[in-house]
Amino acid sequence: MKSISFIFNKAPYGLQNSRELLDICLMSSAFEMPISVIFKEQGILQLLKNQQPEVLAMKNHSKTFQALELYGVEKVMICEESFKELNLNKADLLDIGTYANKETINQVIAHSHFVQML
């Protein structure tokens, strides 16, 4: 069976890229293929609680990530190294994924048939 990985590696606002990638991810779930969602580098900021994008005249899409499980996305990974580099606390983020090291994340990406990223 074919699999796909979606990589969020850019900050959440400024452009619509992250919202569009999230929409593509949710639509892909209709094809019933294994989907992995990976947050690394600045993409981890997508998961920050209490975002206020309306200041930038943008809609808040961060809570939509909580719907991934409802769409059948079972593998959501947050890069441990990126998390530490951003000096965040786990309480700062939505509780939707597991923390994994770069090696594990790279293995998931390498075994995916399709990879989409910002």
OpenMM code with the backbone's topology and positions (N, CA, C; nanometers):
from openmm import Vec3, app, unit

residues = "MET LYS SER ILE SER PHE ILE PHE ASN LYS ALA PRO TYR GLY LEU GLN ASN SER ARG GLU LEU LEU ASP ILE CYS LEU MET SER SER ALA PHE GLU MET PRO ILE SER VAL ILE PHE LYS GLU GLN GLY ILE LEU GLN LEU LEU LYS ASN GLN GLN PRO GLU VAL LEU ALA MET LYS ASN HIS SER LYS THR PHE GLN ALA LEU GLU LEU TYR GLY VAL GLU LYS VAL MET ILE CYS GLU GLU SER PHE LYS GLU LEU ASN LEU ASN LYS ALA ASP LEU LEU ASP ILE GLY THR TYR ALA ASN LYS GLU THR ILE ASN GLN VAL ILE ALA HIS SER HIS PHE VAL GLN MET LEU".split()
positions = [
    Vec3(0.0839, -0.1175, 0.0000),
    Vec3(0.0000, 0.0000, 0.0000),
    Vec3(0.0889, 0.1244, 0.0000),
    Vec3(0.0534, 0.2223, -0.0791),
    Vec3(0.1273, 0.3486, -0.0867),
    Vec3(0.1063, 0.4278, 0.0419),
    Vec3(0.2068, 0.5068, 0.0787),
    Vec3(0.1976, 0.5907, 0.1985),
    Vec3(0.2439, 0.7317, 0.1643),
    Vec3(0.2031, 0.8255, 0.2484),
    Vec3(0.2374, 0.9660, 0.2247),
    Vec3(0.2756, 1.0319, 0.3564),
    Vec3(0.3740, 1.1194, 0.3495),
    Vec3(0.4153, 1.1987, 0.4652),
    Vec3(0.3978, 1.3462, 0.4340),
    Vec3(0.3442, 1.4176, 0.5312),
    Vec3(0.3286, 1.5624, 0.5215),
    Vec3(0.4229, 1.6241, 0.6238),
    Vec3(0.5095, 1.7133, 0.5774),
    Vec3(0.6103, 1.7734, 0.6645),
    Vec3(0.5814, 1.9223, 0.6801),
    Vec3(0.5562, 1.9612, 0.8039),
    Vec3(0.5374, 2.1019, 0.8366),
    Vec3(0.6686, 2.1503, 0.8960),
    Vec3(0.7392, 2.2361, 0.8219),
    Vec3(0.8699, 2.2823, 0.8677),
    Vec3(0.8856, 2.4342, 0.8620),
    Vec3(0.7764, 2.5041, 0.8415),
    Vec3(0.7797, 2.6505, 0.8369),
    Vec3(0.6840, 2.7073, 0.9421),
    Vec3(0.7085, 2.8310, 0.9819),
    Vec3(0.6221, 2.8992, 1.0784),
    Vec3(0.4791, 2.9060, 1.0237),
    Vec3(0.3809, 2.9116, 1.1119),
    Vec3(0.2422, 2.8956, 1.0692),
    Vec3(0.1789, 3.0099, 0.9903),
    Vec3(0.2217, 3.1306, 1.0078),
    Vec3(0.1487, 3.2407, 0.9453),
    Vec3(0.2397, 3.3290, 0.8622),
    Vec3(0.1804, 3.4092, 0.7783),
    Vec3(0.2542, 3.4934, 0.6850),
    Vec3(0.2124, 3.4572, 0.5439),
    Vec3(0.2057, 3.3279, 0.5172),
    Vec3(0.1578, 3.2752, 0.3900),
    Vec3(0.0496, 3.1719, 0.4189),
    Vec3(-0.0220, 3.1318, 0.3185),
    Vec3(-0.1264, 3.0313, 0.3349),
    Vec3(-0.0739, 2.8886, 0.3186),
    Vec3(0.0556, 2.8718, 0.2990),
    Vec3(0.1120, 2.7394, 0.2705),
    Vec3(0.0744, 2.6349, 0.3738),
    Vec3(0.0872, 2.6687, 0.5016),
    Vec3(0.0606, 2.5680, 0.6040),
    Vec3(-0.0860, 2.5282, 0.6059),
    Vec3(-0.1741, 2.6243, 0.5868),
    Vec3(-0.3178, 2.5934, 0.5831),
    Vec3(-0.3488, 2.5046, 0.4619),
    Vec3(-0.2890, 2.5358, 0.3491),
    Vec3(-0.3121, 2.4571, 0.2281),
    Vec3(-0.2575, 2.3152, 0.2426),
    Vec3(-0.1398, 2.3004, 0.3041),
    Vec3(-0.0839, 2.1671, 0.3247),
    Vec3(-0.1720, 2.0863, 0.4199),
    Vec3(-0.2242, 2.1507, 0.5225),
    Vec3(-0.3155, 2.0829, 0.6140),
    Vec3(-0.4416, 2.0382, 0.5405),
    Vec3(-0.4955, 2.1224, 0.4552),
    Vec3(-0.6141, 2.0852, 0.3766),
    Vec3(-0.5853, 1.9653, 0.2864),
    Vec3(-0.4697, 1.9646, 0.2216),
    Vec3(-0.4318, 1.8520, 0.1348),
    Vec3(-0.4183, 1.7244, 0.2171),
    Vec3(-0.3613, 1.7369, 0.3346),
    Vec3(-0.3464, 1.6217, 0.4239),
    Vec3(-0.4835, 1.5641, 0.4596),
    Vec3(-0.5755, 1.6489, 0.4985),
    Vec3(-0.7086, 1.6014, 0.5367),
    Vec3(-0.7820, 1.5399, 0.4179),
    Vec3(-0.7676, 1.5985, 0.3001),
    Vec3(-0.8309, 1.5416, 0.1807),
    Vec3(-0.7695, 1.4073, 0.1440),
    Vec3(-0.6389, 1.3929, 0.1651),
    Vec3(-0.5705, 1.2675, 0.1318),
    Vec3(-0.6208, 1.1506, 0.2150),
    Vec3(-0.6754, 1.1805, 0.3303),
    Vec3(-0.7245, 1.0727, 0.4156),
    Vec3(-0.8390, 0.9957, 0.3498),
    Vec3(-0.9050, 1.0551, 0.2532),
    Vec3(-1.0136, 0.9880, 0.1826),
    Vec3(-0.9638, 0.8709, 0.0981),
    Vec3(-0.8347, 0.8697, 0.0670),
    Vec3(-0.7782, 0.7634, -0.0154),
    Vec3(-0.7340, 0.6425, 0.0666),
    Vec3(-0.7555, 0.6485, 0.1955),
    Vec3(-0.7291, 0.5373, 0.2863),
    Vec3(-0.5887, 0.4790, 0.2719),
    Vec3(-0.4912, 0.5679, 0.2639),
    Vec3(-0.3517, 0.5239, 0.2642),
    Vec3(-0.2892, 0.5714, 0.3946),
    Vec3(-0.1862, 0.5027, 0.4427),
    Vec3(-0.1195, 0.5475, 0.5654),
    Vec3(-0.0608, 0.6879, 0.5481),
    Vec3(-0.0923, 0.7744, 0.6430),
    Vec3(-0.0463, 0.9133, 0.6396),
    Vec3(0.0350, 0.9412, 0.7646),
    Vec3(0.1511, 1.0021, 0.7445),
    Vec3(0.2339, 1.0500, 0.8551),
    Vec3(0.2381, 1.2020, 0.8468),
    Vec3(0.2262, 1.2660, 0.9615),
    Vec3(0.2387, 1.4110, 0.9692),
    Vec3(0.3566, 1.4396, 1.0610),
    Vec3(0.4488, 1.5205, 1.0101),
    Vec3(0.5738, 1.5473, 1.0813),
    Vec3(0.5887, 1.6979, 1.1016),
    Vec3(0.6190, 1.7357, 1.2246),
    Vec3(0.6457, 1.8753, 1.2576),
    Vec3(0.7919, 1.8857, 1.2969),
    Vec3(0.8656, 1.9692, 1.2243),
    Vec3(1.0063, 1.9893, 1.2565),
    Vec3(1.0443, 2.1330, 1.2266),
    Vec3(1.1599, 2.1721, 1.2769),
    Vec3(1.2116, 2.3084, 1.2607),
    Vec3(1.1048, 2.4082, 1.3047),
    Vec3(1.0839, 2.5150, 1.2303),
    Vec3(0.9841, 2.6166, 1.2656),
    Vec3(0.8410, 2.5644, 1.2557),
    Vec3(0.8228, 2.4512, 1.1891),
    Vec3(0.6895, 2.3922, 1.1748),
    Vec3(0.6270, 2.3525, 1.3067),
    Vec3(0.7083, 2.3307, 1.4082),
    Vec3(0.6544, 2.2976, 1.5406),
    Vec3(0.5682, 2.4119, 1.5931),
    Vec3(0.5981, 2.5330, 1.5504),
    Vec3(0.5197, 2.6488, 1.5945),
    Vec3(0.3739, 2.6400, 1.5487),
    Vec3(0.3449, 2.5528, 1.4525),
    Vec3(0.2065, 2.5303, 1.4096),
    Vec3(0.1217, 2.4813, 1.5267),
    Vec3(0.1862, 2.4148, 1.6225),
    Vec3(0.1154, 2.3499, 1.7321),
    Vec3(0.1061, 2.4336, 1.8593),
    Vec3(0.1550, 2.5574, 1.8549),
    Vec3(0.1468, 2.6429, 1.9733),
    Vec3(0.0020, 2.6699, 2.0109),
    Vec3(-0.0265, 2.6627, 2.1387),
    Vec3(-0.1592, 2.6966, 2.1896),
    Vec3(-0.1749, 2.8489, 2.1899),
    Vec3(-0.2978, 2.8942, 2.1940),
    Vec3(-0.3314, 3.0365, 2.2108),
    Vec3(-0.2729, 3.1276, 2.1032),
    Vec3(-0.2722, 3.0809, 1.9807),
    Vec3(-0.2251, 3.1655, 1.8708),
    Vec3(-0.3291, 3.2741, 1.8421),
    Vec3(-0.2830, 3.3863, 1.7905),
    Vec3(-0.3709, 3.4988, 1.7589),
    Vec3(-0.3444, 3.5508, 1.6177),
    Vec3(-0.3685, 3.4691, 1.5162),
    Vec3(-0.3388, 3.5107, 1.3790),
    Vec3(-0.4325, 3.6198, 1.3269),
    Vec3(-0.5426, 3.6433, 1.3970),
    Vec3(-0.6331, 3.7493, 1.3529),
    Vec3(-0.5640, 3.8853, 1.3540),
    Vec3(-0.4580, 3.8985, 1.4321),
    Vec3(-0.3775, 4.0210, 1.4331),
    Vec3(-0.3186, 4.0441, 1.2940),
    Vec3(-0.2924, 3.9350, 1.2216),
    Vec3(-0.2396, 3.9414, 1.0859),
    Vec3(-0.3506, 3.9299, 0.9815),
    Vec3(-0.4751, 3.9384, 1.0270),
    Vec3(-0.5930, 3.9233, 0.9402),
    Vec3(-0.5963, 3.7845, 0.8753),
    Vec3(-0.5570, 3.6827, 0.9533),
    Vec3(-0.5588, 3.5450, 0.9050),
    Vec3(-0.6431, 3.4604, 1.0000),
    Vec3(-0.6927, 3.3481, 0.9488),
    Vec3(-0.7711, 3.2568, 1.0304),
    Vec3(-0.6786, 3.1623, 1.1062),
    Vec3(-0.7219, 3.1247, 1.2254),
    Vec3(-0.6452, 3.0319, 1.3077),
    Vec3(-0.6757, 2.8896, 1.2630),
    Vec3(-0.5768, 2.8210, 1.2103),
    Vec3(-0.5958, 2.6832, 1.1660),
    Vec3(-0.5293, 2.5826, 1.2591),
    Vec3(-0.4622, 2.6303, 1.3627),
    Vec3(-0.3850, 2.5394, 1.4475),
    Vec3(-0.4717, 2.4334, 1.5155),
    Vec3(-0.5904, 2.4684, 1.5560),
    Vec3(-0.6761, 2.3704, 1.6231),
    Vec3(-0.7262, 2.2621, 1.5280),
    Vec3(-0.7192, 2.2871, 1.3992),
    Vec3(-0.7598, 2.1869, 1.3012),
    Vec3(-0.6677, 2.0656, 1.3078),
    Vec3(-0.5448, 2.0852, 1.3546),
    Vec3(-0.4534, 1.9722, 1.3684),
    Vec3(-0.5086, 1.8677, 1.4652),
    Vec3(-0.5920, 1.9106, 1.5586),
    Vec3(-0.6516, 1.8163, 1.6528),
    Vec3(-0.7487, 1.7207, 1.5833),
    Vec3(-0.7915, 1.7536, 1.4624),
    Vec3(-0.8839, 1.6683, 1.3878),
    Vec3(-0.8117, 1.5590, 1.3098),
    Vec3(-0.6807, 1.5595, 1.3081),
    Vec3(-0.6070, 1.4597, 1.2302),
    Vec3(-0.6487, 1.3175, 1.2665),
    Vec3(-0.6627, 1.2899, 1.3931),
    Vec3(-0.7017, 1.1557, 1.4363),
    Vec3(-0.8400, 1.1184, 1.3833),
    Vec3(-0.9312, 1.2141, 1.3811),
    Vec3(-1.0660, 1.1887, 1.3280),
    Vec3(-1.0628, 1.1539, 1.1799),
    Vec3(-0.9618, 1.2020, 1.1105),
    Vec3(-0.9457, 1.1740, 0.9678),
    Vec3(-0.8629, 1.0489, 0.9423),
    Vec3(-0.8298, 0.9764, 1.0468),
    Vec3(-0.7570, 0.8516, 1.0313),
    Vec3(-0.6070, 0.8645, 1.0256),
    Vec3(-0.5545, 0.9823, 1.0560),
    Vec3(-0.4096, 1.0014, 1.0590),
    Vec3(-0.3602, 0.9501, 1.1938),
    Vec3(-0.2877, 0.8416, 1.1903),
    Vec3(-0.2447, 0.7777, 1.3148),
    Vec3(-0.1040, 0.8152, 1.3574),
    Vec3(-0.0206, 0.8569, 1.2635),
    Vec3(0.1193, 0.8860, 1.2967),
    Vec3(0.1443, 1.0361, 1.2848),
    Vec3(0.1561, 1.1017, 1.4002),
    Vec3(0.1898, 1.2432, 1.4072),
    Vec3(0.3163, 1.2528, 1.4919),
    Vec3(0.4201, 1.3100, 1.4332),
    Vec3(0.5503, 1.3129, 1.4996),
    Vec3(0.6023, 1.4556, 1.5122),
    Vec3(0.6662, 1.4822, 1.6264),
    Vec3(0.7276, 1.6112, 1.6540),
    Vec3(0.8770, 1.5865, 1.6744),
    Vec3(0.9577, 1.6579, 1.6021),
    Vec3(1.1033, 1.6389, 1.6090),
    Vec3(1.1564, 1.6884, 1.7438),
    Vec3(1.2150, 1.5960, 1.8205),
    Vec3(1.2695, 1.6299, 1.9525),
    Vec3(1.3778, 1.7365, 1.9447),
    Vec3(1.4677, 1.7217, 1.8492),
    Vec3(1.5792, 1.8160, 1.8382),
    Vec3(1.5292, 1.9570, 1.8055),
    Vec3(1.4347, 1.9674, 1.7139),
    Vec3(1.3792, 2.0986, 1.6791),
    Vec3(1.3046, 2.1582, 1.7979),
    Vec3(1.2332, 2.0731, 1.8689),
    Vec3(1.1583, 2.1167, 1.9870),
    Vec3(1.2535, 2.1790, 2.0886),
    Vec3(1.3654, 2.1122, 2.1129),
    Vec3(1.4636, 2.1632, 2.2094),
    Vec3(1.5281, 2.2918, 2.1598),
    Vec3(1.5581, 2.3002, 2.0295),
    Vec3(1.6191, 2.4204, 1.9731),
    Vec3(1.5284, 2.5422, 1.9874),
    Vec3(1.3970, 2.5199, 1.9805),
    Vec3(1.3019, 2.6302, 1.9935),
    Vec3(1.2755, 2.6664, 2.1395),
    Vec3(1.3342, 2.5882, 2.2318),
    Vec3(1.3222, 2.6157, 2.3748),
    Vec3(1.1755, 2.6249, 2.4208),
    Vec3(1.0976, 2.5279, 2.3782),
    Vec3(0.9561, 2.5237, 2.4142),
    Vec3(0.9323, 2.4260, 2.5281),
    Vec3(0.8172, 2.4391, 2.5898),
    Vec3(0.7708, 2.3427, 2.6894),
    Vec3(0.6586, 2.2625, 2.6264),
    Vec3(0.6464, 2.1358, 2.6642),
    Vec3(0.5396, 2.0530, 2.6082),
    Vec3(0.4026, 2.1115, 2.6373),
    Vec3(0.3886, 2.1821, 2.7478),
    Vec3(0.2608, 2.2444, 2.7831),
    Vec3(0.2242, 2.3571, 2.6864),
    Vec3(0.3229, 2.4072, 2.6095),
    Vec3(0.2979, 2.5156, 2.5135),
    Vec3(0.2296, 2.4661, 2.3868),
    Vec3(0.2352, 2.3339, 2.3621),
    Vec3(0.1872, 2.2773, 2.2356),
    Vec3(0.0587, 2.1983, 2.2519),
    Vec3(-0.0165, 2.1914, 2.1427),
    Vec3(-0.1312, 2.1022, 2.1387),
    Vec3(-0.0806, 1.9595, 2.1590),
    Vec3(-0.1541, 1.8808, 2.2308),
    Vec3(-0.1131, 1.7439, 2.2621),
    Vec3(-0.1669, 1.6499, 2.1545),
    Vec3(-0.0978, 1.6449, 2.0393),
    Vec3(-0.1509, 1.5631, 1.9299),
    Vec3(-0.0522, 1.4621, 1.8744),
    Vec3(0.0714, 1.4648, 1.9171),
    Vec3(0.1688, 1.3751, 1.8548),
    Vec3(0.2658, 1.3164, 1.9535),
    Vec3(0.3571, 1.2384, 1.9001),
    Vec3(0.4642, 1.1821, 1.9812),
    Vec3(0.5948, 1.2481, 1.9392),
    Vec3(0.6870, 1.2522, 2.0310),
    Vec3(0.8172, 1.3116, 2.0036),
    Vec3(0.9100, 1.2024, 1.9522),
    Vec3(0.9823, 1.2352, 1.8462),
    Vec3(1.0726, 1.1381, 1.7838),
    Vec3(1.2022, 1.2083, 1.7454),
    Vec3(1.3102, 1.1316, 1.7421),
    Vec3(1.4378, 1.1908, 1.7028),
    Vec3(1.4464, 1.2005, 1.5500),
    Vec3(1.5461, 1.2753, 1.5028),
    Vec3(1.5609, 1.2981, 1.3585),
    Vec3(1.5787, 1.1690, 1.2811),
    Vec3(1.6510, 1.0745, 1.3388),
    Vec3(1.6745, 0.9476, 1.2705),
    Vec3(1.5433, 0.8736, 1.2440),
    Vec3(1.4583, 0.8674, 1.3439),
    Vec3(1.3284, 0.8008, 1.3276),
    Vec3(1.2437, 0.8731, 1.2239),
    Vec3(1.2434, 1.0045, 1.2304),
    Vec3(1.1659, 1.0838, 1.1345),
    Vec3(1.2188, 1.0618, 0.9929),
    Vec3(1.3493, 1.0619, 0.9764),
    Vec3(1.4074, 1.0406, 0.8435),
    Vec3(1.3740, 0.9019, 0.7890),
    Vec3(1.3647, 0.8026, 0.8757),
    Vec3(1.3256, 0.6681, 0.8327),
    Vec3(1.1814, 0.6662, 0.7829),
    Vec3(1.0931, 0.7360, 0.8539),
    Vec3(0.9536, 0.7433, 0.8114),
    Vec3(0.9448, 0.8097, 0.6744),
    Vec3(1.0171, 0.9191, 0.6571),
    Vec3(1.0172, 0.9900, 0.5291),
    Vec3(1.0732, 0.9012, 0.4179),
    Vec3(1.1818, 0.8332, 0.4465),
    Vec3(1.2457, 0.7468, 0.3456),
    Vec3(1.1550, 0.6334, 0.3013),
    Vec3(1.0692, 0.5858, 0.3888),
    Vec3(0.9798, 0.4746, 0.3552),
    Vec3(0.8454, 0.5207, 0.2985),
    Vec3(0.8255, 0.6509, 0.2887),
    Vec3(0.7005, 0.7039, 0.2310),
    Vec3(0.7102, 0.7037, 0.0788),
    Vec3(0.6020, 0.6715, 0.0146),
    Vec3(0.5986, 0.6745, -0.1316),
    Vec3(0.5854, 0.8177, -0.1832),
    Vec3(0.5168, 0.9006, -0.1079),
    Vec3(0.4969, 1.0411, -0.1454),
    Vec3(0.5303, 1.1275, -0.0255),
    Vec3(0.5918, 1.2445, -0.0503),
    Vec3(0.6252, 1.3381, 0.0549),
    Vec3(0.5811, 1.4770, 0.0102),
    Vec3(0.5053, 1.5440, 0.0958),
    Vec3(0.4619, 1.6811, 0.0687),
    Vec3(0.5114, 1.7687, 0.1836),
    Vec3(0.5662, 1.8834, 0.1496),
    Vec3(0.6111, 1.9751, 0.2540),
    Vec3(0.5874, 2.1186, 0.2098),
    Vec3(0.5965, 2.2080, 0.3075),
    Vec3(0.5760, 2.3505, 0.2790),
    Vec3(0.6818, 2.4016, 0.1849),
] * unit.nanometer
topology = app.Topology()
chain = topology.addChain("A")
for resn in residues:
    res = topology.addResidue(resn, chain)
    for name in ("N", "CA", "C"):
        topology.addAtom(name, app.Element.getBySymbol(name[0]), res)
